[in-house]
């Protein structure tokens, strides 16, 4: 079981720590390390807490209950219908984005001699990526666990190599840079909030751990903490190596991961980082794809079981993976439009829903194993979610908050 807890921890961490992590310092470029660390710490506490709330609610249900089934128990059929729609649409959107993005990443590591027709090669690479990982997840979580462990371990090795190049160039004077505008804290909040998004795979973790909610809690805490440590170390390295003026210059000239890599090359003189980043990005995409696919397949299974429809692995696999492939190759905007409101959707899935279900479950099960913090912690979590959603909407529709990359 300890081995499964480790695997569950890595699935959680792998789901959240995606390729976009490397560009996070561009979001915090004008914030300075101190304010960045404060924001990451608050989000880590919030999203660890709400993940543990999911584990708390799971203790009163069968081990294979999905999030929609949990919602139905407390909010009826209307609640189930709404949660099903939000979950499925959002996760299909994420998988579609991964399918369309995988081709570019795979092409980036192929020799130029193999890319005579970039458009066709990109499509083939995306198809191989989607079918290969889809087959692994369809076989079952045990195989997905093994694939995730291998990919995550390689990802950490690459990350350590990158850090080895950067850490000896860290300047503590750079780390003391003050934010250019304190409102950047709120601008960056929705962006960083999304990078802790692993809650969709908690039902899969619960089933994998045999419905033992205490072990699910441990996996959630360890996984979220691993995410936090990786993010902090990366921000520490970036803000420590690059002066704030250099980061701002990157924002002005080339606000992308390539711009950040070029700044590292100029500052460190190393040519290794660019290649390491490409490999890291591909491995990060693999682990994130596995985590989201596990969450989506669980939601599909939960829906089929509810309507007493056939729910064998092949059926679940086809419903999970065929739509993102078809849409990704034809009209990805159908699903990708969901990202316009990604912050709102995840605020609901990651905070509001688990808080509401925990509140309801405590009324029904007053002597259950409750997460520490009482009612005040639930209120604070909702308040934090409201602030995040407000910051998200203000950043999209107004100029009240300063703009950030992300």
KEKE-3310 file (N, C-alpha, C; in steps of 0.2 Angstrom, whole numbers, plus 5000, padded with zeros to 4 digits):
npx = (5004:5010:5018:5008:5004:5014:5015:5003:5005:5014:5007:4998:5007:5013:5002:5000:5012:5016:5022:5020:5025:5038:5038:5033:5041:5040:5027:5029:5039:5040:5037:5046:5055:5051:5037:5032:5035:5027:5014:5013:5014:5002:4993:4997:4993:4979:4975:4980:4972:4959:4960:4961:4949:4941:4946:4940:4926:4925:4926:4913:4907:4906:4921:4923:4916:4913:4917:4905:4895:4897:4893:4880:4875:4874:4868:4858:4850:4851:4862:4872:4871:4875:4888:4894:4893:4902:4914:4917:4917:4928:4939:4939:4943:4956:4963:4962:4969:4982:4984:4985:4996:5006:5011:5020:5029:5035:5040:5050:5061:5065:5076:5080:5081:5071:5059:5052:5040:5032:5019:5012:5020:5018:5005:5005:5014:5006:4995:5001:5006:4994:4987:4996:4998:4984:4981:4989:4983:4970:4972:4974:4975:4986:4996:4997:5002:5015:5020:5019:5028:5040:5041:5040:5051:5062:5059:5062:5075:5080:5076:5084:5097:5096:5094:5107:5115:5110:5110:5123:5125:5116:5111:5110:5107:5099:5087:5082:5075:5062:5044:5037:5025:5013:5000:5002:5002:4989:4986:4994:4989:4977:4984:4994:4986:4980:4990:4991:4982:4976:4965:4955:4959:4957:4947:4951:4963:4958:4950:4961:4968:4960:4949:4953:4952:4961:4974:4972:4972:4985:4992:4988:4992:5006:5008:5004:5013:5025:5023:5023:5036:5044:5040:5044:5058:5061:5057:5065:5078:5077:5074:5085:5096:5093:5093:5080:5078:5082:5073:5062:5065:5065:5051:5047:5053:5053:5041:5041:5044:5055:5061:5065:5074:5084:5088:5094:5104:5112:5116:5122:5130:5128:5124:5116:5104:5093:5091:5088:5076:5067:5066:5061:5049:5042:5041:5034:5022:5018:5016:5006:4996:4993:4988:4977:4969:4967:4958:4948:4943:4939:4928:4920:4917:4910:4899:4893:4891:4881:4870:4868:4875:4885:4902:4915:4933:4937:4926:4926:4938:4937:4927:4934:4946:4944:4936:4944:4955:4948:4942:4953:4960:4952:4943:4948:4944:4931:4932:4943:4939:4934:4945:4944:4937:4944:4950:4939:4931:4940:4941:4929:4929:4941:4940:4927:4917:4922:4922:4909:4903:4910:4905:4891:4892:4897:4886:4878:4886:4891:4900:4910:4927:4934:4942:4954:4951:4938:4922:4926:4938:4932:4925:4935:4941:4932:4931:4944:4943:4933:4940:4950:4943:4937:4949:4953:4943:4943:4956:4954:4943:4945:4956:4960:4969:4987:4994:4999:5010:5003)
npy = (4994:5006:5008:5011:5023:5031:5031:5037:5049:5054:5054:5064:5075:5075:5078:5091:5098:5104:5108:5121:5126:5130:5143:5151:5160:5171:5176:5181:5190:5204:5204:5201:5189:5187:5191:5183:5170:5171:5171:5159:5151:5153:5148:5135:5131:5133:5125:5112:5110:5110:5099:5089:5090:5084:5071:5069:5069:5058:5047:5043:5036:5024:5016:5018:5029:5044:5062:5068:5059:5061:5074:5072:5066:5076:5087:5083:5078:5088:5095:5085:5084:5097:5097:5086:5091:5102:5096:5086:5094:5103:5094:5087:5098:5101:5089:5090:5101:5096:5086:5093:5101:5092:5087:5098:5098:5085:5086:5095:5088:5080:5075:5086:5080:5071:5078:5082:5086:5096:5098:5086:5077:5083:5080:5066:5064:5069:5060:5048:5050:5053:5041:5031:5035:5035:5021:5016:5022:5016:5003:5002:5009:5005:5002:5015:5021:5016:5021:5034:5036:5033:5043:5054:5053:5054:5067:5074:5072:5078:5091:5093:5093:5105:5114:5113:5119:5132:5136:5139:5151:5160:5175:5183:5196:5198:5191:5199:5209:5221:5221:5229:5234:5232:5227:5217:5205:5201:5200:5190:5179:5171:5165:5157:5150:5141:5132:5123:5113:5098:5092:5085:5072:5066:5056:5045:5042:5039:5027:5019:5018:5010:5016:5021:5034:5041:5037:5043:5056:5058:5056:5067:5078:5076:5076:5089:5096:5092:5098:5112:5113:5111:5122:5133:5131:5132:5146:5152:5149:5156:5169:5172:5170:5179:5196:5207:5218:5211:5201:5209:5215:5204:5202:5213:5211:5197:5189:5174:5156:5153:5166:5167:5156:5161:5172:5165:5158:5169:5174:5163:5157:5144:5131:5121:5121:5124:5113:5104:5109:5107:5093:5091:5098:5089:5078:5083:5086:5073:5067:5076:5074:5060:5061:5070:5062:5051:5056:5061:5048:5042:5050:5048:5034:5035:5042:5033:5021:5027:5028:5015:5009:5001:4999:4994:4993:4996:5002:5014:5019:5022:5032:5042:5045:5046:5058:5070:5068:5068:5080:5088:5087:5092:5103:5111:5122:5120:5114:5121:5134:5134:5137:5151:5154:5147:5149:5152:5140:5131:5136:5133:5119:5116:5122:5128:5118:5106:5112:5115:5102:5096:5104:5100:5086:5086:5090:5079:5069:5070:5065:5060:5058:5073:5086:5096:5113:5117:5126:5139:5138:5133:5144:5154:5148:5148:5162:5165:5159:5167:5180:5176:5173:5185:5193:5186:5189:5203:5205:5200:5207:5221:5235:5237:5229:5227:5220:5203:5190:5175)
npz = (5000:5004:4993:4983:4988:4986:4972:4970:4975:4966:4954:4957:4959:4946:4938:4940:4939:4925:4908:4907:4919:4918:4912:4922:4930:4921:4923:4936:4935:4938:4951:4961:4971:4985:4986:4977:4983:4994:4988:4982:4993:5000:4991:4990:5003:5003:4992:4995:5007:5001:4993:5003:5008:4998:5000:5013:5010:5002:5011:5015:5005:4991:4985:4972:4968:4958:4956:4952:4957:4970:4971:4968:4979:4988:4982:4974:4958:4949:4954:4951:4937:4933:4938:4931:4918:4919:4923:4913:4901:4904:4906:4894:4886:4891:4888:4874:4871:4875:4866:4854:4857:4859:4847:4842:4852:4851:4838:4840:4846:4836:4823:4810:4798:4798:4797:4785:4780:4789:4794:4792:4799:4812:4814:4814:4825:4835:4835:4838:4851:4858:4856:4861:4875:4879:4877:4888:4899:4898:4900:4913:4930:4937:4927:4922:4933:4933:4921:4924:4935:4929:4919:4928:4936:4927:4923:4935:4936:4924:4928:4939:4933:4926:4936:4942:4933:4935:4949:4955:4950:4957:4964:4979:4981:4970:4973:4983:4977:4975:4973:4958:4957:4969:4967:4958:4964:4965:4951:4947:4954:4949:4939:4945:4953:4945:4942:4952:4949:4952:4957:4950:4948:4961:4963:4956:4963:4975:4972:4968:4980:4987:4993:5005:5015:5023:5018:5006:5009:5014:5002:4995:5002:5002:4988:4984:4992:4986:4973:4977:4982:4971:4962:4970:4971:4958:4955:4964:4959:4946:4949:4956:4948:4937:4935:4941:4931:4920:4918:4916:4904:4896:4896:4889:4876:4872:4878:4882:4884:4876:4876:4889:4891:4882:4889:4901:4894:4890:4902:4910:4901:4896:4885:4887:4893:4885:4877:4888:4893:4883:4883:4896:4895:4887:4894:4905:4899:4896:4909:4914:4905:4908:4921:4920:4910:4918:4927:4919:4913:4924:4927:4916:4917:4929:4925:4916:4924:4932:4924:4921:4910:4898:4905:4903:4901:4888:4882:4890:4888:4874:4874:4882:4875:4861:4857:4860:4851:4839:4839:4841:4829:4820:4824:4836:4843:4848:4861:4866:4869:4882:4890:4891:4902:4912:4924:4932:4931:4937:4950:4955:4954:4961:4973:4978:4976:4983:4996:4998:4998:5009:5019:5019:5021:5034:5041:5039:5044:5058:5067:5059:5052:5052:5043:5050:5056:5056:5054:5051:5043:5031:5027:5025:5014:5004:5003:4999:4986:4980:4979:4970:4959:4957:4954:4943:4933:4933:4928:4915:4909:4913:4916:4928:4936:4935:4920:4917:4911:4906)
capx = (5000:5014:5020:5003:5003:5020:5013:4997:5008:5018:5002:4996:5012:5014:4996:5000:5018:5017:5027:5020:5029:5045:5037:5030:5044:5038:5022:5031:5045:5040:5035:5051:5055:5047:5030:5031:5035:5021:5008:5014:5013:4995:4989:4998:4989:4972:4973:4981:4966:4953:4961:4960:4942:4939:4947:4936:4920:4925:4925:4906:4905:4910:4928:4923:4912:4916:4915:4898:4891:4898:4889:4872:4873:4873:4864:4853:4851:4853:4869:4876:4871:4880:4895:4896:4895:4908:4920:4918:4919:4934:4944:4940:4947:4963:4966:4962:4975:4988:4985:4987:5002:5011:5015:5025:5035:5039:5044:5056:5066:5066:5081:5077:5080:5065:5054:5052:5033:5031:5012:5010:5024:5015:4999:5007:5016:5001:4991:5005:5006:4987:4985:5000:4996:4978:4981:4992:4978:4964:4974:4972:4979:4993:5001:4998:5006:5022:5022:5020:5034:5046:5041:5041:5058:5066:5058:5066:5083:5081:5076:5091:5102:5094:5096:5114:5118:5108:5111:5129:5124:5111:5114:5105:5105:5093:5082:5079:5071:5055:5039:5036:5018:5010:4994:5004:5000:4982:4986:4997:4985:4973:4988:4997:4981:4979:4996:4990:4976:4976:4960:4951:4961:4957:4943:4955:4967:4954:4949:4967:4970:4955:4944:4956:4953:4967:4980:4971:4974:4993:4995:4986:4997:5013:5008:5004:5019:5030:5022:5025:5043:5047:5038:5048:5065:5062:5057:5071:5083:5076:5074:5091:5100:5092:5091:5073:5078:5083:5066:5057:5067:5062:5044:5046:5056:5050:5038:5039:5049:5061:5064:5068:5079:5089:5091:5098:5110:5117:5118:5126:5134:5127:5120:5113:5097:5088:5089:5085:5070:5063:5065:5057:5042:5039:5040:5029:5016:5016:5013:5000:4991:4991:4984:4970:4966:4964:4952:4942:4941:4935:4921:4916:4915:4905:4893:4891:4888:4875:4865:4868:4877:4892:4907:4921:4939:4937:4921:4928:4944:4935:4924:4938:4951:4942:4934:4949:4959:4945:4941:4960:4963:4947:4941:4950:4941:4925:4934:4948:4935:4933:4950:4943:4935:4947:4951:4932:4930:4945:4939:4923:4931:4946:4938:4920:4913:4924:4920:4901:4902:4912:4900:4885:4894:4898:4880:4875:4890:4894:4905:4915:4934:4933:4948:4955:4950:4931:4918:4930:4942:4928:4923:4941:4943:4927:4933:4950:4941:4930:4946:4954:4938:4937:4955:4953:4938:4946:4962:4952:4938:4946:4963:4961:4975:4992:4994:5005:5011:5000)
capy = (5000:5012:5009:5014:5030:5035:5031:5042:5056:5056:5056:5071:5080:5075:5081:5099:5101:5103:5111:5128:5128:5133:5150:5154:5166:5177:5179:5184:5194:5211:5204:5199:5182:5187:5192:5177:5165:5172:5169:5151:5148:5154:5144:5128:5129:5133:5119:5106:5110:5108:5092:5084:5090:5078:5064:5068:5067:5051:5042:5041:5034:5018:5018:5020:5035:5050:5068:5069:5055:5064:5080:5070:5064:5082:5092:5080:5076:5095:5096:5080:5086:5103:5095:5082:5095:5106:5091:5083:5099:5106:5089:5086:5104:5100:5084:5092:5105:5092:5082:5098:5103:5086:5087:5103:5096:5080:5088:5099:5084:5075:5077:5090:5076:5067:5083:5084:5089:5098:5098:5079:5074:5085:5077:5059:5064:5070:5054:5043:5053:5052:5034:5028:5036:5033:5014:5015:5023:5012:4996:5003:5014:5002:5003:5022:5023:5014:5026:5041:5036:5033:5050:5059:5052:5057:5074:5077:5071:5084:5097:5094:5096:5113:5118:5112:5125:5139:5137:5142:5158:5163:5181:5184:5202:5198:5189:5205:5214:5223:5222:5236:5236:5227:5224:5211:5199:5199:5199:5183:5175:5166:5161:5152:5146:5135:5127:5118:5109:5091:5089:5081:5065:5063:5050:5039:5041:5036:5020:5016:5017:5006:5020:5022:5041:5043:5037:5048:5063:5058:5057:5074:5082:5075:5078:5096:5099:5092:5104:5118:5114:5112:5129:5138:5130:5135:5153:5154:5149:5161:5176:5172:5171:5184:5202:5209:5222:5207:5198:5214:5215:5198:5203:5218:5209:5190:5186:5167:5152:5154:5172:5166:5152:5165:5176:5161:5157:5175:5175:5158:5155:5137:5129:5114:5123:5124:5106:5101:5112:5104:5086:5092:5100:5083:5073:5086:5085:5066:5066:5080:5070:5054:5063:5072:5056:5047:5060:5060:5041:5041:5054:5044:5028:5037:5043:5026:5017:5030:5026:5008:5007:4997:5003:4991:4997:4998:5008:5020:5022:5025:5038:5046:5047:5048:5065:5074:5066:5070:5088:5091:5086:5095:5110:5111:5128:5118:5113:5126:5140:5133:5140:5158:5154:5141:5151:5151:5133:5127:5139:5129:5112:5115:5125:5129:5111:5102:5115:5114:5095:5095:5107:5096:5080:5086:5090:5072:5064:5075:5061:5058:5060:5079:5090:5101:5120:5119:5130:5145:5136:5133:5151:5157:5145:5151:5169:5165:5158:5173:5184:5173:5174:5193:5195:5183:5193:5210:5204:5199:5212:5228:5237:5239:5226:5227:5214:5198:5184:5168)
capz = (5000:5004:4986:4980:4991:4983:4965:4970:4976:4960:4949:4959:4957:4939:4934:4941:4936:4918:4904:4908:4925:4917:4911:4928:4932:4917:4927:4943:4933:4941:4958:4966:4974:4991:4985:4973:4988:4998:4985:4981:5000:5002:4986:4992:5009:5001:4988:4999:5011:4998:4991:5009:5009:4994:5004:5018:5008:4999:5016:5016:4998:4989:4983:4965:4967:4955:4959:4950:4961:4977:4971:4968:4986:4993:4979:4970:4951:4946:4955:4947:4930:4932:4939:4926:4912:4920:4923:4906:4896:4905:4905:4887:4883:4893:4884:4867:4871:4876:4860:4849:4858:4859:4840:4842:4857:4848:4832:4843:4848:4831:4819:4805:4792:4799:4797:4778:4779:4796:4795:4792:4805:4818:4815:4816:4831:4840:4835:4842:4858:4861:4856:4865:4882:4880:4878:4894:4904:4897:4903:4920:4934:4939:4921:4921:4938:4931:4916:4927:4939:4925:4916:4933:4938:4922:4923:4940:4934:4920:4932:4943:4928:4924:4943:4943:4929:4937:4956:4956:4948:4961:4968:4984:4980:4965:4977:4987:4973:4978:4967:4955:4959:4974:4964:4954:4968:4963:4944:4946:4958:4945:4935:4949:4956:4940:4942:4957:4948:4952:4961:4946:4949:4967:4964:4954:4968:4980:4970:4968:4987:4990:4997:5012:5014:5027:5014:5001:5012:5014:4995:4993:5006:4999:4981:4984:4994:4981:4968:4980:4983:4964:4960:4974:4969:4951:4956:4968:4954:4941:4952:4959:4943:4932:4939:4939:4925:4914:4917:4913:4897:4893:4895:4884:4870:4870:4884:4881:4887:4873:4878:4896:4890:4879:4895:4904:4890:4890:4909:4912:4895:4895:4879:4889:4896:4880:4876:4894:4894:4878:4885:4902:4893:4884:4900:4909:4895:4897:4916:4915:4901:4911:4927:4917:4907:4923:4930:4914:4912:4930:4926:4911:4921:4934:4921:4913:4929:4934:4919:4921:4904:4898:4907:4903:4900:4881:4881:4894:4884:4868:4876:4885:4871:4854:4856:4860:4845:4833:4839:4841:4822:4816:4826:4843:4847:4852:4868:4869:4871:4889:4893:4892:4909:4915:4931:4936:4932:4942:4957:4956:4955:4966:4980:4980:4976:4989:5002:4999:5000:5015:5024:5019:5024:5041:5044:5039:5048:5063:5070:5055:5052:5048:5042:5055:5054:5057:5049:5049:5037:5025:5025:5022:5008:4999:5002:4994:4979:4977:4978:4964:4953:4955:4951:4936:4929:4933:4923:4908:4907:4914:4916:4935:4938:4930:4916:4918:4906:4908)
cpx = (5004:5017:5015:5002:5009:5018:5007:5000:5011:5013:4999:5001:5013:5008:4997:5006:5019:5022:5026:5023:5035:5044:5034:5034:5043:5032:5024:5037:5045:5038:5040:5050:5050:5040:5028:5030:5029:5014:5008:5012:5006:4991:4991:4994:4982:4971:4975:4975:4960:4954:4959:4953:4939:4940:4942:4929:4919:4924:4918:4903:4909:4916:4928:4919:4916:4914:4908:4893:4891:4893:4881:4870:4871:4868:4859:4855:4854:4860:4874:4876:4875:4887:4898:4898:4901:4914:4922:4921:4926:4940:4945:4944:4954:4966:4967:4968:4982:4989:4987:4994:5008:5015:5021:5031:5039:5043:5051:5062:5068:5072:5078:5076:5074:5058:5053:5045:5031:5024:5010:5013:5021:5009:5000:5009:5011:4997:4995:5005:4999:4985:4989:4998:4989:4977:4984:4986:4972:4966:4972:4977:4986:4998:5002:5002:5013:5024:5023:5026:5040:5047:5043:5048:5063:5065:5062:5073:5084:5081:5082:5096:5102:5096:5104:5118:5116:5110:5117:5130:5120:5115:5108:5103:5099:5087:5078:5075:5064:5050:5038:5029:5015:5004:4996:5002:4994:4982:4989:4993:4981:4978:4992:4992:4980:4984:4996:4984:4977:4970:4955:4953:4960:4952:4946:4960:4964:4952:4955:4970:4965:4950:4947:4957:4959:4973:4979:4973:4982:4995:4993:4991:5004:5013:5008:5010:5025:5029:5025:5033:5047:5046:5043:5055:5066:5062:5063:5077:5083:5077:5081:5097:5099:5090:5084:5073:5079:5076:5061:5059:5065:5055:5043:5048:5053:5047:5036:5045:5055:5065:5068:5074:5085:5092:5096:5104:5115:5120:5123:5131:5133:5122:5115:5105:5092:5086:5086:5078:5065:5061:5060:5050:5039:5037:5034:5022:5013:5013:5007:4994:4988:4986:4977:4966:4963:4958:4946:4939:4937:4928:4917:4913:4909:4898:4889:4887:4881:4869:4864:4870:4884:4898:4914:4927:4939:4932:4923:4934:4942:4932:4928:4943:4950:4940:4939:4954:4955:4944:4948:4963:4958:4946:4942:4946:4934:4927:4938:4945:4934:4939:4949:4940:4938:4948:4944:4930:4934:4943:4933:4925:4936:4945:4931:4916:4916:4922:4913:4900:4904:4907:4893:4886:4894:4891:4876:4879:4894:4900:4910:4922:4934:4940:4948:4953:4943:4928:4922:4935:4938:4926:4929:4942:4938:4929:4939:4948:4937:4935:4949:4949:4938:4943:4956:4949:4941:4952:4960:4948:4940:4954:4964:4968:4980:4992:5000:5005:5007:4993)
cpy = (5006:5014:5013:5022:5034:5036:5037:5049:5058:5058:5063:5076:5081:5078:5089:5102:5100:5108:5119:5131:5132:5141:5154:5160:5172:5180:5183:5189:5201:5211:5203:5192:5182:5187:5185:5171:5165:5170:5162:5148:5148:5149:5137:5126:5128:5126:5112:5105:5107:5101:5087:5084:5084:5072:5063:5066:5060:5046:5039:5038:5028:5021:5020:5026:5041:5056:5070:5065:5058:5070:5078:5069:5070:5087:5090:5079:5083:5096:5091:5082:5092:5101:5090:5086:5099:5102:5089:5088:5102:5101:5087:5092:5103:5095:5086:5097:5101:5088:5087:5100:5098:5086:5092:5101:5090:5082:5092:5095:5079:5079:5081:5085:5072:5071:5086:5088:5090:5096:5091:5076:5077:5081:5069:5059:5064:5064:5049:5044:5051:5045:5030:5029:5034:5025:5012:5016:5019:5005:4997:5007:5011:5003:5011:5024:5022:5019:5032:5041:5037:5040:5055:5059:5055:5065:5077:5077:5077:5091:5098:5096:5103:5117:5118:5118:5131:5141:5141:5149:5163:5169:5182:5191:5203:5196:5194:5210:5215:5223:5229:5238:5230:5224:5218:5205:5197:5197:5192:5178:5169:5162:5155:5147:5140:5130:5122:5113:5102:5088:5084:5073:5062:5057:5044:5037:5037:5029:5016:5014:5013:5009:5022:5030:5044:5043:5042:5055:5063:5059:5064:5079:5082:5077:5085:5099:5098:5097:5110:5119:5115:5119:5134:5137:5133:5143:5156:5154:5154:5168:5177:5173:5177:5190:5204:5213:5217:5203:5203:5215:5210:5199:5208:5215:5202:5187:5179:5163:5153:5160:5171:5161:5156:5169:5171:5159:5163:5175:5170:5156:5147:5136:5123:5116:5122:5117:5102:5103:5108:5097:5087:5094:5094:5079:5076:5085:5078:5065:5070:5076:5064:5056:5065:5066:5052:5050:5060:5053:5040:5044:5051:5038:5030:5038:5037:5022:5020:5028:5019:5006:5004:5001:4998:4995:5000:5003:5014:5023:5025:5032:5044:5049:5049:5055:5070:5074:5069:5078:5091:5091:5090:5102:5110:5117:5126:5117:5119:5132:5140:5137:5148:5159:5148:5143:5150:5144:5129:5130:5135:5122:5111:5118:5125:5122:5107:5105:5114:5107:5093:5098:5102:5089:5080:5087:5083:5068:5068:5071:5058:5060:5067:5082:5095:5108:5122:5123:5136:5144:5136:5140:5155:5154:5148:5159:5170:5164:5164:5179:5182:5174:5181:5195:5192:5187:5200:5210:5204:5205:5220:5229:5239:5236:5226:5220:5209:5193:5178:5168)
cpz = (5000:4997:4982:4982:4987:4975:4965:4971:4970:4954:4951:4957:4949:4935:4934:4938:4929:4914:4905:4915:4923:4915:4916:4930:4928:4920:4933:4941:4937:4949:4963:4969:4981:4990:4981:4978:4992:4995:4984:4988:5001:4997:4988:4998:5007:4997:4991:5004:5007:4995:4997:5010:5004:4997:5009:5016:5005:5005:5017:5010:4996:4986:4976:4963:4964:4958:4958:4955:4968:4977:4971:4975:4990:4989:4974:4962:4948:4948:4952:4940:4929:4933:4934:4919:4913:4919:4916:4901:4897:4904:4898:4883:4885:4889:4876:4866:4871:4869:4854:4850:4858:4852:4840:4846:4854:4842:4834:4844:4842:4826:4813:4799:4792:4798:4790:4777:4786:4798:4796:4798:4811:4819:4817:4823:4837:4841:4839:4849:4861:4861:4861:4873:4883:4881:4885:4900:4904:4900:4910:4924:4936:4933:4921:4927:4936:4926:4919:4931:4935:4922:4922:4935:4933:4922:4929:4939:4929:4924:4936:4939:4927:4930:4944:4939:4932:4944:4958:4954:4952:4964:4973:4984:4975:4968:4981:4983:4975:4972:4964:4956:4963:4971:4959:4957:4966:4955:4943:4950:4954:4941:4939:4952:4951:4940:4947:4956:4947:4955:4957:4946:4956:4967:4961:4959:4974:4979:4970:4975:4991:4995:5004:5012:5018:5022:5008:5003:5012:5007:4993:4996:5003:4992:4980:4987:4989:4975:4971:4980:4976:4961:4964:4972:4962:4951:4959:4963:4949:4943:4954:4954:4938:4937:4936:4933:4919:4913:4914:4906:4893:4891:4889:4877:4867:4876:4883:4884:4883:4875:4885:4895:4887:4885:4899:4901:4890:4897:4911:4907:4894:4889:4881:4891:4891:4878:4882:4895:4889:4880:4892:4900:4890:4890:4904:4906:4896:4904:4917:4911:4905:4917:4925:4914:4912:4926:4925:4913:4918:4930:4921:4914:4926:4931:4919:4918:4932:4930:4917:4913:4904:4900:4908:4900:4893:4879:4884:4890:4878:4869:4878:4880:4864:4853:4856:4854:4839:4833:4838:4833:4818:4818:4833:4847:4850:4859:4870:4871:4879:4893:4894:4899:4913:4923:4935:4937:4937:4949:4959:4958:4961:4973:4982:4981:4982:4996:5004:5001:5007:5021:5024:5022:5031:5045:5044:5043:5053:5067:5066:5056:5048:5048:5047:5052:5055:5052:5046:5043:5031:5022:5022:5015:5002:4998:4998:4987:4976:4975:4971:4958:4951:4952:4944:4931:4928:4928:4916:4905:4908:4914:4924:4938:4933:4926:4917:4912:4909:4907)
residu = (UNK:UNK:UNK:UNK:UNK:UNK:UNK:UNK:UNK:UNK:UNK:UNK:UNK:UNK:UNK:UNK:UNK:UNK:UNK:UNK:UNK:UNK:UNK:UNK:UNK:UNK:UNK:UNK:UNK:UNK:UNK:UNK:UNK:UNK:UNK:UNK:UNK:UNK:UNK:UNK:UNK:UNK:UNK:UNK:UNK:UNK:UNK:UNK:UNK:UNK:UNK:UNK:UNK:UNK:UNK:UNK:UNK:UNK:UNK:UNK:UNK:UNK:UNK:UNK:UNK:UNK:UNK:UNK:UNK:UNK:UNK:UNK:UNK:UNK:UNK:UNK:UNK:UNK:UNK:UNK:UNK:UNK:UNK:UNK:UNK:UNK:UNK:UNK:UNK:UNK:UNK:UNK:UNK:UNK:UNK:UNK:UNK:UNK:UNK:UNK:UNK:UNK:UNK:UNK:UNK:UNK:UNK:UNK:UNK:UNK:UNK:UNK:UNK:UNK:UNK:UNK:UNK:UNK:UNK:UNK:UNK:UNK:UNK:UNK:UNK:UNK:UNK:UNK:UNK:UNK:UNK:UNK:UNK:UNK:UNK:UNK:UNK:UNK:UNK:UNK:UNK:UNK:UNK:UNK:UNK:UNK:UNK:UNK:UNK:UNK:UNK:UNK:UNK:UNK:UNK:UNK:UNK:UNK:UNK:UNK:UNK:UNK:UNK:UNK:UNK:UNK:UNK:UNK:UNK:UNK:UNK:UNK:UNK:UNK:UNK:UNK:UNK:UNK:UNK:UNK:UNK:UNK:UNK:UNK:UNK:UNK:UNK:UNK:UNK:UNK:UNK:UNK:UNK:UNK:UNK:UNK:UNK:UNK:UNK:UNK:UNK:UNK:UNK:UNK:UNK:UNK:UNK:UNK:UNK:UNK:UNK:UNK:UNK:UNK:UNK:UNK:UNK:UNK:UNK:UNK:UNK:UNK:UNK:UNK:UNK:UNK:UNK:UNK:UNK:UNK:UNK:UNK:UNK:UNK:UNK:UNK:UNK:UNK:UNK:UNK:UNK:UNK:UNK:UNK:UNK:UNK:UNK:UNK:UNK:UNK:UNK:UNK:UNK:UNK:UNK:UNK:UNK:UNK:UNK:UNK:UNK:UNK:UNK:UNK:UNK:UNK:UNK:UNK:UNK:UNK:UNK:UNK:UNK:UNK:UNK:UNK:UNK:UNK:UNK:UNK:UNK:UNK:UNK:UNK:UNK:UNK:UNK:UNK:UNK:UNK:UNK:UNK:UNK:UNK:UNK:UNK:UNK:UNK:UNK:UNK:UNK:UNK:UNK:UNK:UNK:UNK:UNK:UNK:UNK:UNK:UNK:UNK:UNK:UNK:UNK:UNK:UNK:UNK:UNK:UNK:UNK:UNK:UNK:UNK:UNK:UNK:UNK:UNK:UNK:UNK:UNK:UNK:UNK:UNK:UNK:UNK:UNK:UNK:UNK:UNK:UNK:UNK:UNK:UNK:UNK:UNK:UNK:UNK:UNK:UNK:UNK:UNK:UNK:UNK:UNK:UNK:UNK:UNK:UNK:UNK:UNK:UNK:UNK:UNK:UNK:UNK:UNK:UNK:UNK:UNK:UNK:UNK:UNK:UNK:UNK:UNK:UNK:UNK:UNK:UNK:UNK:UNK:UNK:UNK:UNK:UNK:UNK:UNK:UNK:UNK:UNK:UNK:UNK:UNK:UNK:UNK:UNK:UNK:UNK:UNK:UNK:UNK:UNK:UNK:UNK:UNK)
# end
